[in-house]
Amino acid sequence: MTTHPPPRPTQERGRRRRATLLDAAVELLTEGGFAAVTHRAVATRAGLPLAATTYYFTSRDQLLAEAFNQLVDTELATLRTWTTTHGLTALPDLVATADPTRQLGLWELYVHAGRDPALRRIARRWSDGCLTVLAETLDLPATDPRTRLLYTTVSALWLELVVERRPTDEARTLLLLALQNVSPTR
């Protein structure tokens, strides 16, 4: 007689389903923006019944907020890897060659955060996370005004690269100039 392992707990199955729905929401967010994330579209992308989305996410707002949170987590980890592996001066080249849909999804957060306090907290987490990564890379405190100045420069250049498709050489030159002005004196 063959014995089968006991079925996995329902809670684990529920966590997997919720994660699958959230991954689908992030994909839709990055591919089509804020408007693309609906309960129906997420369920279809995830290959799950529509009722699953409303079971795990009580509203579209909750679904969007959690999708943005996941996107912020992923992109902060990417930024940390980029700066650790390649240094700050490589950021324009890395941004220019990164998946533009993911980058647009992240920046779209800012447009909607202006009107939604829940999203504003997530946008602030992105900003604070970027400040922390830059501060660590520069060996400065995150509260140092030079760190904030560099973050502001990097953000503007990042947005220009992703949205306006400005030349990478131009961004690299401006970043180098900013780095010369914010680097700690030794």
C-alpha atoms as one frame of an Amber mdcrd trajectory, in Angstrom:
protein
   0.000   0.000   0.000   1.368   3.385  -0.987   1.167   6.097   1.588   0.841
   9.674   0.479   2.150  12.572   2.463  -0.542  14.453   4.284  -1.976  17.420
   2.376  -0.340  20.734   3.058  -2.109  22.928   5.532  -4.787  25.177   4.138
  -2.969  28.180   5.577   0.063  27.464   3.404  -2.162  27.113   0.355  -3.784
  30.422   1.266  -0.420  32.155   1.591   0.612  30.822  -1.818  -2.617  31.966
  -3.445  -2.347  35.413  -1.887   1.288  35.707  -3.010   0.323  34.621  -6.530
  -2.391  37.283  -6.643  -0.008  39.921  -5.354   2.656  38.968  -7.906   0.019
  39.237 -10.634  -0.998  42.680  -9.356   2.629  43.875  -9.449   3.035  42.553
 -12.997  -0.121  44.344 -14.122   0.913  47.516 -12.315   4.279  47.589 -14.042
   2.887  46.638 -17.445  -0.169  48.851 -17.609  -0.050  51.206 -14.669  -2.539
  51.991 -11.961  -5.625  51.519 -14.169  -4.588  47.988 -15.195  -4.942  46.624
 -11.660  -8.505  45.394 -11.200  -9.726  42.399  -9.245 -10.759  40.695 -12.484
  -7.443  41.343 -14.271  -5.437  40.168 -11.262  -7.470  36.974 -10.930  -7.103
  36.265 -14.649  -3.337  36.878 -14.579  -2.954  34.691 -11.497  -5.107  31.926
 -12.971  -7.387  31.987  -9.942 -11.115  32.616  -9.562 -12.281  36.206  -9.220
 -13.598  35.456  -5.742 -10.030  34.809  -4.578  -9.081  38.445  -5.069 -11.940
  39.736  -2.963 -11.268  37.070  -0.340  -7.619  38.066   0.139  -7.923  41.786
  -0.658 -10.988  43.549   0.649 -10.684  46.432  -1.810  -8.833  47.530  -4.901
  -7.105  50.148  -2.753  -5.687  47.432  -0.487  -4.573  45.406  -3.505  -2.839
  48.436  -5.046  -1.181  49.439  -1.788   0.216  45.953  -1.262   1.345  45.730
  -4.893   3.144  49.074  -4.560   4.697  47.885  -1.285   6.023  44.763  -2.965
   7.350  46.788  -5.901   9.131  49.173  -3.505  10.707  46.236  -1.652  11.938
  44.716  -4.906  13.281  47.959  -6.327  15.050  48.952  -3.102  16.792  45.578
  -3.110  17.741  46.170  -6.751  19.086  49.646  -5.960  21.146  48.242  -3.082
  22.574  45.538  -5.353  23.362  48.071  -8.075  25.211  50.438  -5.745  27.024
  47.642  -3.938  28.072  45.846  -7.105  28.623  48.714  -9.540  28.833  51.922
  -7.481  26.814  55.110  -7.749  28.412  56.280 -10.974  26.916  53.313 -12.840
  23.331  54.205 -11.872  22.436  56.050 -15.105  23.574  53.115 -17.233  21.778
  50.609 -14.999  18.550  52.610 -14.981  18.709  53.099 -18.743  19.002  49.352
 -19.325  16.540  48.243 -16.626  12.996  47.152 -17.391  11.262  50.478 -18.093
   7.825  49.135 -17.196   8.958  48.326 -13.644  10.492  51.763 -13.332   7.345
  53.476 -14.621   5.226  51.472 -12.190   7.368  52.684  -9.340   7.213  56.320
 -10.396   3.472  56.084 -10.952   3.248  55.527  -7.219   4.182  59.184  -6.736
   1.379  60.470  -8.939  -1.243  58.589  -6.951   0.409  59.142  -3.570  -0.341
  62.842  -3.884  -4.020  62.021  -3.444  -3.904  58.919  -1.253  -2.382  58.997
   2.254  -1.895  55.197   2.309   0.154  55.369  -0.882   1.971  58.458   0.430
   3.397  56.322   3.251   4.638  53.790   0.690   6.172  56.537  -1.467   7.910
  57.887   1.630   9.269  54.395   2.341  10.770  54.367  -1.168  12.363  57.797
  -0.633  13.681  56.935   2.814  14.996  53.603   1.531  16.821  55.338  -1.319
  18.282  57.858   1.130  19.530  55.008   3.298  21.156  53.200   0.359  22.833
  56.399  -0.858  23.962  57.331   2.659  25.535  53.918   3.170  27.265  54.131
  -0.192  28.631  57.603   0.588  29.418  56.724   4.203  27.283  59.643   5.366
  24.312  59.766   7.724  20.932  59.597   5.959  20.095  62.871   7.710  23.068
  64.702   6.162  21.771  67.354   3.723  24.340  66.190   1.158  22.671  62.790
   1.096  19.283  64.409   0.481  20.790  66.591  -2.246  22.226  63.539  -3.984
  18.928  61.662  -3.617  17.090  64.570  -5.222  19.570  64.636  -8.092  19.435
  60.876  -8.598  15.621  60.904  -8.525  15.350  63.654 -11.124  17.892  61.979
 -13.393  16.171  58.617 -12.934  12.818  60.098 -13.894  14.299  61.841 -16.936
  15.933  58.596 -18.083  12.789  56.528 -17.683  10.114  58.962 -18.830  11.866
  61.334 -21.212  14.523  58.896 -22.421  17.200  61.561 -22.039  20.751  60.622
 -23.027  22.563  58.434 -20.515  25.804  60.375 -21.051  24.075  63.556 -19.907
  22.783  61.856 -16.752  26.190  60.342 -16.029  27.883  63.758 -16.325  25.359
  65.387 -13.987  25.630  62.573 -11.475  29.425  62.827 -11.415  29.136  66.566
 -10.833  26.676  65.997  -7.984  28.916  63.341  -6.441  31.884  65.735  -6.470
  29.813  68.226  -4.504  28.379  65.842  -1.920  31.232  63.448  -1.219  32.586
  63.637   2.303  35.876  65.475   2.547  38.648  63.199   3.615
